Amino acid sequence: MPSRSPGAIESFRRRVSESMLRTGTELAIDQREMEARMAAADNRNTAFSSAHGAVAMARWADSAVLWLAWRIHPRSFTPHP
Protein backbone atom coordinates (compact mmCIF):
# COMPACT_ATOMS: atom_id res chain seq x y z
CA MET A 1 0.00 0.00 0.00
CA PRO A 2 1.51 3.39 -0.94
CA SER A 3 2.31 5.72 1.92
CA ARG A 4 0.75 9.16 1.93
CA SER A 5 2.65 12.22 2.97
CA PRO A 6 1.43 14.04 6.08
CA GLY A 7 1.12 17.22 4.02
CA ALA A 8 -1.25 15.57 1.54
CA ILE A 9 -3.45 14.21 4.33
CA GLU A 10 -3.48 17.59 6.09
CA SER A 11 -4.37 19.33 2.84
CA PHE A 12 -7.22 16.89 2.22
CA ARG A 13 -8.52 17.28 5.79
CA ARG A 14 -8.38 21.06 5.49
CA ARG A 15 -10.30 21.09 2.18
CA VAL A 16 -12.99 18.72 3.46
CA SER A 17 -13.30 20.59 6.75
CA GLU A 18 -13.57 24.00 5.09
CA SER A 19 -16.23 22.69 2.73
CA MET A 20 -18.21 21.21 5.63
CA LEU A 21 -17.86 24.43 7.64
CA ARG A 22 -19.13 26.49 4.72
CA THR A 23 -22.06 24.13 4.07
CA GLY A 24 -22.94 23.75 7.76
CA THR A 25 -22.90 27.50 8.28
CA GLU A 26 -25.14 28.13 5.26
CA LEU A 27 -27.58 25.45 6.41
CA ALA A 28 -27.64 26.81 9.96
CA ILE A 29 -28.45 30.31 8.67
CA ASP A 30 -31.26 28.96 6.49
CA GLN A 31 -32.60 26.92 9.39
CA ARG A 32 -32.62 29.95 11.72
CA GLU A 33 -34.50 32.00 9.11
CA MET A 34 -37.06 29.20 8.77
CA GLU A 35 -37.51 29.08 12.55
CA ALA A 36 -38.09 32.84 12.64
CA ARG A 37 -40.72 32.63 9.87
CA MET A 38 -42.47 29.75 11.61
CA ALA A 39 -42.49 31.61 14.93
CA ALA A 40 -44.01 34.65 13.22
CA ALA A 41 -46.78 32.48 11.71
CA ASP A 42 -47.48 30.81 15.09
CA ASN A 43 -50.09 28.41 13.72
CA ARG A 44 -50.94 25.39 15.87
CA ASN A 45 -52.20 22.90 13.28
CA THR A 46 -50.73 19.45 12.60
CA ALA A 47 -48.66 20.58 9.60
CA PHE A 48 -46.86 23.16 11.72
CA SER A 49 -46.21 20.56 14.39
CA SER A 50 -44.54 18.32 11.82
CA ALA A 51 -42.58 21.26 10.42
CA HIS A 52 -41.29 22.15 13.88
CA GLY A 53 -40.07 18.57 14.28
CA ALA A 54 -38.28 18.72 10.94
CA VAL A 55 -36.63 22.03 11.85
CA ALA A 56 -35.47 20.59 15.17
CA MET A 57 -33.91 17.64 13.34
CA ALA A 58 -32.24 20.04 10.89
CA ARG A 59 -30.76 21.96 13.82
CA TRP A 60 -29.29 18.73 15.20
CA ALA A 61 -27.88 17.75 11.80
CA ASP A 62 -26.34 21.22 11.29
CA SER A 63 -24.68 21.01 14.69
CA ALA A 64 -23.28 17.56 13.87
CA VAL A 65 -21.84 18.76 10.54
CA LEU A 66 -20.18 21.76 12.18
CA TRP A 67 -18.81 19.67 15.05
CA LEU A 68 -17.36 17.09 12.67
CA ALA A 69 -15.86 19.80 10.46
CA TRP A 70 -13.97 21.27 13.42
CA ARG A 71 -12.88 17.82 14.60
CA ILE A 72 -11.31 16.83 11.27
CA HIS A 73 -9.69 20.20 10.64
CA PRO A 74 -5.91 19.91 11.03
CA ARG A 75 -4.71 20.98 14.46
CA SER A 76 -2.29 23.49 12.95
CA PHE A 77 -5.25 25.61 11.82
CA THR A 78 -4.79 29.34 12.24
CA PRO A 79 -7.45 31.86 11.18
CA HIS A 80 -6.76 33.91 8.09
CA PRO A 81 -6.09 37.62 8.79
C-alpha positions in Angstrom: 0.0 0.0 0.0 1.5 3.4 -0.9 2.3 5.7 1.9 0.7 9.2 1.9 2.7 12.2 3.0 1.4 14.0 6.1 1.1 17.2 4.0 -1.3 15.6 1.5 -3.5 14.2 4.3 -3.5 17.6 6.1 -4.4 19.3 2.8 -7.2 16.9 2.2 -8.5 17.3 5.8 -8.4 21.1 5.5 -10.3 21.1 2.2 -13.0 18.7 3.5 -13.3 20.6 6.7 -13.6 24.0 5.1 -16.2 22.7 2.7 -18.2 21.2 5.6 -17.9 24.4 7.6 -19.1 26.5 4.7 -22.1 24.1 4.1 -22.9 23.7 7.8 -22.9 27.5 8.3 -25.1 28.1 5.3 -27.6 25.5 6.4 -27.6 26.8 10.0 -28.4 30.3 8.7 -31.3 29.0 6.5 -32.6 26.9 9.4 -32.6 30.0 11.7 -34.5 32.0 9.1 -37.1 29.2 8.8 -37.5 29.1 12.6 -38.1 32.8 12.6 -40.7 32.6 9.9 -42.5 29.8 11.6 -42.5 31.6 14.9 -44.0 34.6 13.2 -46.8 32.5 11.7 -47.5 30.8 15.1 -50.1 28.4 13.7 -50.9 25.4 15.9 -52.2 22.9 13.3 -50.7 19.5 12.6 -48.7 20.6 9.6 -46.9 23.2 11.7 -46.2 20.6 14.4 -44.5 18.3 11.8 -42.6 21.3 10.4 -41.3 22.2 13.9 -40.1 18.6 14.3 -38.3 18.7 10.9 -36.6 22.0 11.8 -35.5 20.6 15.2 -33.9 17.6 13.3 -32.2 20.0 10.9 -30.8 22.0 13.8 -29.3 18.7 15.2 -27.9 17.8 11.8 -26.3 21.2 11.3 -24.7 21.0 14.7 -23.3 17.6 13.9 -21.8 18.8 10.5 -20.2 21.8 12.2 -18.8 19.7 15.1 -17.4 17.1 12.7 -15.9 19.8 10.5 -14.0 21.3 13.4 -12.9 17.8 14.6 -11.3 16.8 11.3 -9.7 20.2 10.6 -5.9 19.9 11.0 -4.7 21.0 14.5 -2.3 23.5 13.0 -5.3 25.6 11.8 -4.8 29.3 12.2 -7.4 31.9 11.2 -6.8 33.9 8.1 -6.1 37.6 8.8 
